[in-house]
Amino acid sequence: MNKNIFAGMMLTLSVFGANAQEDVVAMNTDEVVAEPKDTTVVRNYVKVDGVASVVGDYIILDSDIEKALISLKSQDVNTDNISSCNLLGKLMEDKLFMHQAIQDSIEVTDTEIRAMVDRRVDYFLESTGGDLSKVLEIYKMDSEGELREELTEILKEQELTNRMRTQITDKIEVTPEEVRQFFYSIPEEERPTFGKSVEISQIVVEPEIPAEETEKVVEKLRKMKEDIEDNGVRFSSKAMLYSQDPGSKTRGGLYVGITRKSQFVKEFKDIAFSLQEGEVSDPFKTEFGWHILTVDKVRGEQRDIRHILIKPEIPRSAVTKAKAEIDSIRQLILDDKISFEEAAKSFSDEKETKDEGGKLINPRTFDFRFELSKMDPTMYSNVSELKESEISQPIYEQDDRSGRIYYKIIKVSNLLDDHKADYSKDYTRIQELALQDKQLNEVKDWIQKKIKDTYISVSEDHEGCDFANDWVKEEDQ
């Protein structure tokens, strides 16, 4: 079993470095230990692992550095210019974050970790067609229990590190003046080059679900609620049998640690926070379909909930009608009887974009511009061949997240070729870079401060490293 490779294939460098309490030594295997000890005999001991450094309550072994290298190689990262000193420095940073997270009482509950492990295992199963044996073979594990145990340790360390980083940078913002100073502090010849970019607009037409199909689903959920409330049927059993949510079905519909800031749609959270423990909701609708929901446990501002999702069937006739409608809208635009923007506001079924004339917002930068080289592959294939202001042919798509099916037409505008960063044209992207720079400096300052306040020791073998941070204190030299 190769846990080193397992950890490397799944996660980033930051998860490596298990705790240890002492150097490990192994006796010569030829030694007969049953005989009385002869103190005149020189015995051969072979050191197989040693302590590279200590950060607070955490120990990093020499073998952890090797694990980190294996991790990077398994992810096809070029390690030619990455030294053991680089790796040790990164491991020490991670342990400092973890140590301080404990000091600051940042917690990751067992319930949260179990949910993370469940989601990760579900993802692995989805990627192998549900074949657990393939998952175990890929990650060199003997059983699902062993896989879950290893994941529990890795994900808990990773989550502690992430939460500590977030606490440091969460409230950092940049003012327009800071953005301006950041941009003009970069010599003109060193300013970044932004790739070819466009603005994208779309009109979406969804097949209309017949009322009788919706009523079938609502009635089915009502009967499930009656069975649960009146006949003692377990909510989790109904979820495992009937829910169409692949993310929670195998866990009996369970989602753990939901807060009002969690990434669920508003309608879902409104219901989740309107119920008492054990109460089951009436059927309600979201963009994903129809649900019933129950609250398993209330823990302060967090709730553990279960839900059942069922989606009404869409008849073929409704899909055909939607295709005819999008064709008709496209022809109206081509005949100059209506502009693309006006058509989006009048006919598009996508509420998030119709009021903006169909313009898409880049979820990474929160502006309207998309850089082609950083675009989602599916979107890239749809827009890369379009000329400016050209209207695409109708495109049939299914949203993997919500399961929605729809037709859409796309238009690209305001095409910009590769160019040096321009303060006016690229302000949003420059603002993003300025924020990242400020956050990075804040983290560096935090690390230097905590190094002074934390017990840190670096072994003699590594004291000569040229670390980015001052890990080797004066008294250690």
C-alpha positions as CSV (number, residue, x, y, z in Angstrom):
1,M,0.0,0.0,0.0
2,N,1.5,3.3,-1.0
3,K,-0.2,6.1,1.0
4,N,2.4,8.6,-0.2
5,I,1.2,8.3,-3.8
6,F,-2.4,8.3,-2.6
7,A,-2.0,11.6,-0.8
8,G,-0.1,13.0,-3.7
9,M,-2.7,12.1,-6.3
10,M,-5.5,13.7,-4.4
11,L,-4.3,16.8,-2.7
12,T,-1.8,19.6,-2.8
13,L,1.5,19.8,-1.1
14,S,0.0,21.4,2.0
15,V,-1.5,18.2,3.3
16,F,1.8,16.4,3.9
17,G,3.7,16.0,7.1
18,A,2.2,13.6,9.6
19,N,2.9,14.1,13.3
20,A,5.6,12.1,14.9
21,Q,7.2,12.0,18.3
22,E,10.7,10.7,17.8
23,D,13.2,9.6,15.3
24,V,12.7,6.1,14.0
25,V,15.5,3.5,14.1
26,A,15.5,-0.1,12.9
27,M,17.7,-2.9,14.3
28,N,19.8,-5.1,12.1
29,T,17.5,-7.9,11.0
30,D,20.1,-10.5,11.7
31,E,20.0,-9.7,15.5
32,V,18.5,-12.5,17.7
33,V,16.5,-10.6,20.3
34,A,15.5,-13.6,22.4
35,E,19.0,-14.2,23.8
36,P,20.3,-12.3,26.9
37,K,21.7,-8.9,26.0
38,D,25.5,-9.0,25.5
39,T,26.8,-5.5,26.2
40,T,30.2,-6.2,24.7
41,V,28.7,-6.7,21.2
42,V,28.4,-3.6,19.0
43,R,25.0,-3.7,17.5
44,N,24.2,-2.1,14.1
45,Y,21.3,0.4,14.1
46,V,20.2,2.0,10.9
47,K,18.4,5.4,11.0
48,V,15.5,5.2,8.6
49,D,13.8,8.6,9.4
50,G,14.6,11.7,11.2
51,V,13.2,15.0,12.3
52,A,13.6,17.8,9.8
53,S,11.9,20.5,11.8
54,V,9.5,21.2,14.6
55,V,6.8,23.9,14.3
56,G,4.8,24.3,17.5
57,D,3.2,21.0,18.3
58,Y,3.9,19.5,14.9
59,I,7.0,17.5,13.8
60,I,8.1,17.3,10.1
61,L,10.1,14.2,9.3
62,D,12.7,13.8,6.5
63,S,10.3,11.3,4.9
64,D,7.6,14.0,4.7
65,I,9.8,16.0,2.4
66,E,10.1,13.0,0.1
67,K,6.3,12.5,0.3
68,A,5.9,16.1,-0.9
69,L,8.2,15.5,-3.8
70,I,6.3,12.3,-4.7
71,S,3.0,14.4,-4.5
72,L,4.3,16.9,-7.0
73,K,5.6,14.4,-9.5
74,S,2.3,12.4,-9.3
75,Q,0.6,15.6,-10.4
76,D,3.0,16.0,-13.3
77,V,4.6,19.1,-11.8
78,N,8.1,19.8,-13.1
79,T,10.3,19.4,-10.0
80,D,13.7,20.1,-11.6
81,N,14.0,23.5,-9.8
82,I,12.3,22.5,-6.6
83,S,14.7,21.7,-3.8
84,S,14.2,19.9,-0.5
85,C,14.6,23.3,1.1
86,N,11.7,24.7,-0.9
87,L,9.6,21.7,0.1
88,L,10.5,21.9,3.8
89,G,9.7,25.6,3.8
90,K,6.2,25.0,2.4
91,L,5.6,22.2,4.9
92,M,6.6,24.4,7.8
93,E,4.2,27.2,6.6
94,D,1.4,24.7,6.5
95,K,2.2,23.4,10.0
96,L,2.4,27.0,11.3
97,F,-1.1,27.7,10.0
98,M,-2.4,24.5,11.6
99,H,-0.7,25.2,14.9
100,Q,-2.1,28.7,15.1
101,A,-5.5,27.5,14.1
102,I,-5.6,25.4,17.2
103,Q,-4.3,28.3,19.3
104,D,-7.1,30.5,17.9
105,S,-9.7,27.8,18.6
106,I,-10.5,27.4,15.0
107,E,-12.4,24.1,14.8
108,V,-13.3,21.6,12.2
109,T,-16.0,19.3,13.6
110,D,-16.0,15.6,13.1
111,T,-19.4,16.0,11.5
112,E,-18.0,18.4,8.9
113,I,-15.1,16.2,8.2
114,R,-17.3,13.1,7.7
115,A,-19.4,15.2,5.2
116,M,-16.2,16.2,3.4
117,V,-15.0,12.6,3.3
118,D,-18.4,11.4,2.0
119,R,-18.3,14.0,-0.8
120,R,-14.8,13.0,-1.7
121,V,-15.6,9.3,-1.8
122,D,-18.8,10.0,-3.8
123,Y,-16.7,12.0,-6.3
124,F,-14.2,9.1,-6.6
125,L,-17.1,6.6,-7.2
126,E,-18.6,8.9,-9.8
127,S,-15.3,9.1,-11.7
128,T,-15.0,5.3,-11.8
129,G,-18.6,4.5,-12.6
130,G,-19.4,3.5,-9.0
131,D,-16.8,0.8,-8.8
132,L,-15.3,0.9,-5.3
133,S,-12.6,-1.7,-6.2
134,K,-11.3,0.6,-8.9
135,V,-11.0,3.5,-6.4
136,L,-9.1,1.3,-3.9
137,E,-6.8,0.1,-6.7
138,I,-6.0,3.6,-8.0
139,Y,-5.2,4.9,-4.5
140,K,-3.5,1.8,-3.2
141,M,-5.9,1.1,-0.4
142,D,-7.1,-2.2,1.0
143,S,-10.6,-1.2,2.1
144,E,-13.1,1.6,2.1
145,G,-12.5,2.0,5.8
146,E,-8.8,2.6,5.2
147,L,-9.5,5.0,2.5
148,R,-11.9,7.0,4.7
149,E,-9.4,7.0,7.6
150,E,-6.7,8.4,5.4
151,L,-9.0,11.0,3.9
152,T,-10.2,12.1,7.4
153,E,-6.6,13.0,8.5
154,I,-5.7,14.7,5.2
155,L,-8.9,16.7,4.8
156,K,-8.9,17.9,8.5
157,E,-5.4,19.2,8.2
158,Q,-6.2,20.9,4.9
159,E,-9.4,22.5,6.2
160,L,-7.6,23.9,9.3
161,T,-4.9,25.4,7.1
162,N,-7.5,26.9,4.8
163,R,-9.6,28.4,7.6
164,M,-6.5,30.0,9.2
165,R,-5.5,31.5,5.8
166,T,-9.1,32.8,5.3
167,Q,-9.1,34.4,8.8
168,I,-5.9,36.3,7.9
169,T,-7.1,37.6,4.6
170,D,-10.9,37.6,4.8
171,K,-11.4,41.3,5.6
172,I,-8.7,42.7,3.3
173,E,-9.9,45.1,0.6
174,V,-8.2,47.4,-1.9
175,T,-9.2,51.0,-2.5
176,P,-9.2,52.5,-6.0
177,E,-6.1,54.5,-5.0
178,E,-4.3,51.3,-3.9
179,V,-5.1,49.7,-7.3
180,R,-3.7,52.8,-9.1
181,Q,-0.5,52.8,-7.0
182,F,-0.1,49.0,-7.6
183,F,-0.5,49.3,-11.3
184,Y,1.9,52.3,-11.8
185,S,4.5,50.8,-9.5
186,I,5.0,48.1,-12.1
187,P,7.6,49.2,-14.7
188,E,5.9,49.5,-18.1
189,E,8.0,46.7,-19.6
190,E,7.1,44.4,-16.8
191,R,3.3,44.9,-16.8
192,P,1.3,41.7,-17.4
193,T,-0.1,40.8,-20.8
194,F,-3.7,39.8,-20.9
195,G,-4.9,37.3,-23.5
196,K,-7.6,37.7,-26.1
197,S,-10.9,38.5,-24.4
198,V,-14.5,39.1,-25.3
199,E,-17.8,40.0,-23.8
200,I,-20.5,37.3,-24.1
201,S,-24.3,37.6,-24.3
202,Q,-26.8,34.8,-24.6
203,I,-30.5,34.2,-24.9
204,V,-31.8,31.0,-23.3
205,V,-35.1,29.2,-24.0
206,E,-36.1,26.3,-21.7
207,P,-38.8,23.7,-22.6
208,E,-42.0,24.4,-20.7
209,I,-42.9,21.7,-18.2
210,P,-46.6,20.7,-18.5
211,A,-48.6,21.4,-15.3
212,E,-49.7,17.8,-15.1
213,E,-46.0,16.7,-14.9
214,T,-45.4,19.2,-12.1
215,E,-48.5,18.0,-10.2
216,K,-47.3,14.4,-10.4
217,V,-44.1,15.3,-8.7
218,V,-45.7,17.5,-6.0
219,E,-48.2,14.8,-5.2
220,K,-45.5,12.2,-4.9
221,L,-43.5,14.4,-2.4
222,R,-46.7,15.0,-0.4
223,K,-47.2,11.3,0.0
224,M,-43.6,10.8,1.1
225,K,-44.1,13.5,3.7
226,E,-47.2,11.7,5.0
227,D,-45.4,8.4,5.2
228,I,-42.6,10.0,7.2
229,E,-44.9,11.9,9.6
230,D,-47.8,9.5,9.9
231,N,-46.3,6.0,9.3
232,G,-42.8,6.4,10.9
233,V,-40.9,5.9,7.6
234,R,-37.3,7.2,7.8
235,F,-36.7,10.3,5.7
236,S,-33.2,8.9,4.8
237,S,-34.7,5.7,3.4
238,K,-37.0,7.7,1.1
239,A,-34.1,9.9,0.0
240,M,-31.9,6.9,-0.9
241,L,-34.7,5.3,-2.9
242,Y,-36.2,8.3,-4.7
243,S,-34.0,11.5,-4.5
244,Q,-32.5,12.7,-7.8
245,D,-29.7,14.7,-6.1
246,P,-26.5,12.7,-6.8
247,G,-24.6,14.8,-4.2
248,S,-26.7,13.5,-1.2
249,K,-28.7,10.5,-2.4
250,T,-26.3,7.9,-1.1
251,R,-26.2,9.7,2.3
252,G,-29.9,9.6,2.7
253,G,-30.2,13.2,1.5
254,L,-27.9,14.6,4.2
255,Y,-26.0,17.9,4.0
256,V,-24.0,18.9,7.1
257,G,-23.2,22.3,8.6
258,I,-25.5,24.4,6.4
259,T,-25.3,28.2,7.2
260,R,-27.1,31.2,5.6
261,K,-23.8,31.8,3.7
262,S,-23.6,28.2,2.3
263,Q,-23.6,27.8,-1.5
264,F,-27.2,26.8,-1.8
265,V,-30.0,28.7,-3.6
266,K,-32.0,31.2,-1.5
267,E,-35.2,29.2,-1.7
268,F,-33.5,26.1,-0.3
269,K,-31.9,28.0,2.6
270,D,-35.1,29.9,3.4
271,I,-36.9,26.6,4.0
272,A,-33.9,25.1,5.9
273,F,-33.9,27.9,8.4
274,S,-37.7,28.1,8.8
275,L,-38.1,24.6,10.2
276,Q,-37.6,23.2,13.7
277,E,-35.7,20.0,14.4
278,G,-37.6,17.0,13.0
279,E,-40.1,19.1,11.1
280,V,-40.7,18.2,7.4
281,S,-41.4,20.9,4.9
282,D,-44.2,21.0,2.3
283,P,-43.0,20.5,-1.3
284,F,-41.2,23.6,-2.6
285,K,-39.5,24.5,-5.9
286,T,-36.0,25.6,-6.8
287,E,-34.2,25.8,-10.1
288,F,-33.1,22.2,-9.6
289,G,-36.7,20.8,-9.2
290,W,-39.1,20.1,-6.4
291,H,-38.0,19.2,-2.8
292,I,-39.1,18.3,0.6
293,L,-36.7,19.0,3.5
294,T,-36.2,18.2,7.1
295,V,-33.8,19.5,9.8
296,D,-31.8,16.8,11.5
297,K,-30.0,19.0,14.0
298,V,-29.6,22.6,14.9
299,R,-26.1,23.6,16.1
300,G,-25.9,27.4,16.7
301,E,-25.9,29.0,13.2
302,Q,-25.4,25.7,11.5
303,R,-28.0,23.1,10.5
304,D,-27.7,19.5,9.4
305,I,-30.5,18.9,6.9
306,R,-31.8,16.1,4.7
307,H,-33.8,16.7,1.5
308,I,-35.4,14.8,-1.4
309,L,-35.2,16.2,-4.9
310,I,-37.5,15.1,-7.7
311,K,-37.5,16.7,-11.2
312,P,-40.6,16.7,-13.4
313,E,-40.2,14.9,-16.7
314,I,-40.0,17.0,-19.8
315,P,-41.8,15.6,-22.8
316,R,-40.2,15.5,-26.2
317,S,-42.9,17.8,-27.6
318,A,-41.8,20.6,-25.1
319,V,-38.2,20.3,-26.3
320,T,-39.2,20.5,-29.9
321,K,-41.3,23.6,-29.1
322,A,-38.3,25.3,-27.4
323,K,-36.1,24.6,-30.4
324,A,-38.6,26.3,-32.7
325,E,-38.8,29.3,-30.4
326,I,-35.1,29.9,-30.3
327,D,-34.9,29.6,-34.1
328,S,-37.6,32.2,-34.4
329,I,-35.9,34.6,-32.0
330,R,-32.6,34.2,-33.9
331,Q,-34.3,35.0,-37.2
332,L,-35.9,38.1,-35.8
333,I,-32.4,39.4,-34.8
334,L,-30.9,38.5,-38.1
335,D,-33.7,40.3,-39.9
336,D,-33.0,43.4,-37.8
337,K,-36.5,43.4,-36.4
338,I,-35.2,43.4,-32.9
339,S,-31.7,43.8,-31.3
340,F,-30.1,41.0,-29.4
341,E,-30.3,42.9,-26.2
342,E,-34.0,43.7,-26.6
343,A,-34.7,40.0,-27.5
344,A,-32.9,38.9,-24.3
345,K,-34.9,41.2,-22.1
346,S,-38.2,40.1,-23.8
347,F,-37.7,36.4,-24.4
348,S,-34.8,34.9,-22.4
349,D,-35.7,32.4,-19.7
350,E,-32.4,33.1,-17.9
351,K,-33.4,35.5,-15.1
352,E,-29.7,36.1,-14.1
353,T,-28.8,37.7,-17.4
354,K,-32.0,38.9,-19.2
355,D,-32.1,42.3,-17.4
356,E,-28.5,43.0,-18.7
357,G,-29.5,42.2,-22.3
358,G,-28.2,38.7,-21.9
359,K,-24.7,39.7,-20.8
360,L,-22.8,37.0,-18.8
361,I,-20.8,37.9,-15.7
362,N,-17.4,36.3,-15.3
363,P,-17.7,34.4,-12.0
364,R,-13.9,34.8,-11.4
365,T,-13.6,38.5,-12.0
366,F,-17.2,39.7,-11.6
367,D,-17.1,41.8,-14.7
368,F,-18.4,41.1,-18.2
369,R,-15.0,40.2,-19.8
370,F,-13.8,36.7,-20.4
371,E,-10.3,35.8,-21.4
372,L,-10.4,33.0,-23.9
373,S,-7.3,31.1,-22.5
374,K,-9.0,30.9,-19.1
375,M,-12.5,30.1,-20.3
376,D,-14.5,27.0,-19.4
377,P,-13.8,24.5,-22.2
378,T,-17.5,24.1,-23.2
379,M,-18.0,27.9,-23.4
380,Y,-14.7,28.2,-25.3
381,S,-15.9,25.7,-27.9
382,N,-19.1,27.8,-28.3
383,V,-17.5,31.2,-28.8
384,S,-14.0,30.7,-30.1
385,E,-15.0,30.7,-33.8
386,L,-17.6,33.5,-33.6
387,K,-16.7,36.8,-35.2
388,E,-17.6,40.0,-33.3
389,S,-21.4,40.6,-33.2
390,E,-22.1,37.3,-35.0
391,I,-25.0,35.2,-33.7
392,S,-24.4,31.5,-33.1
393,Q,-26.6,28.7,-34.3
394,P,-28.9,27.4,-31.6
395,I,-27.0,25.3,-29.0
396,Y,-28.6,22.5,-27.0
397,E,-27.1,22.1,-23.5
398,Q,-27.8,20.4,-20.2
399,D,-26.6,22.0,-17.0
400,D,-24.6,19.4,-15.0
401,R,-25.3,21.2,-11.8
402,S,-29.1,21.7,-12.0
403,G,-30.0,19.1,-14.6
404,R,-31.8,21.8,-16.6
405,I,-32.0,21.4,-20.4
406,Y,-32.3,24.4,-22.7
407,Y,-31.5,25.9,-26.1
408,K,-29.4,29.1,-26.3
409,I,-27.9,31.5,-28.9
410,I,-24.7,33.4,-28.2
411,K,-23.2,36.7,-29.4
412,V,-19.7,38.0,-28.7
413,S,-18.8,41.7,-28.6
414,N,-16.0,44.1,-27.6
415,L,-13.3,41.7,-28.7
416,L,-9.8,42.6,-27.4
417,D,-6.7,40.9,-28.8
418,D,-3.6,40.1,-26.7
419,H,-2.4,43.3,-25.1
420,K,-0.3,44.8,-22.3
421,A,-2.4,45.6,-19.3
422,D,-4.3,48.9,-19.7
423,Y,-5.4,50.7,-16.6
424,S,-8.8,51.8,-18.0
425,K,-9.7,48.8,-20.1
426,D,-8.5,46.2,-17.6
427,Y,-9.3,47.8,-14.3
428,T,-11.2,44.9,-12.8
429,R,-8.4,42.4,-13.6
430,I,-5.8,44.8,-12.2
431,Q,-7.9,45.2,-9.1
432,E,-7.9,41.5,-8.7
433,L,-4.1,41.4,-9.0
434,A,-3.7,44.2,-6.5
435,L,-5.9,42.4,-4.0
436,Q,-4.0,39.2,-4.3
437,D,-0.7,41.1,-3.8
438,K,-2.0,42.8,-0.7
439,Q,-3.3,39.4,0.7
440,L,0.1,37.8,0.0
441,N,1.9,40.5,1.8
442,E,-0.5,40.2,4.8
443,V,0.2,36.5,5.0
444,K,4.0,37.0,4.8
445,D,3.8,39.6,7.6
446,W,1.6,37.2,9.6
447,I,4.1,34.3,9.1
448,Q,7.1,36.4,10.2
449,K,5.2,37.6,13.4
450,K,4.1,34.1,14.3
451,I,7.6,32.6,13.7
452,K,8.8,34.9,16.5
453,D,6.0,33.7,18.9
454,T,6.1,30.0,18.1
455,Y,8.6,27.3,19.1
456,I,10.5,26.3,15.9
457,S,13.5,24.1,15.5
458,V,15.3,23.2,12.3
459,S,17.6,20.2,12.2
460,E,21.3,20.8,11.5
461,D,20.9,19.1,8.1
462,H,18.6,21.9,7.0
463,E,19.9,25.0,8.8
464,G,21.8,26.0,5.7
465,C,18.6,26.3,3.6
466,D,17.9,29.7,2.1
467,F,14.3,29.8,3.2
468,A,11.8,32.5,2.1
469,N,10.9,33.0,5.7
470,D,13.2,33.3,8.8
471,W,12.6,29.8,10.1
472,V,16.2,29.5,11.5
473,K,16.2,31.7,14.6
474,E,19.3,33.3,15.9
475,E,19.5,31.0,18.9
476,D,19.4,28.0,16.5
477,Q,22.4,29.2,14.6
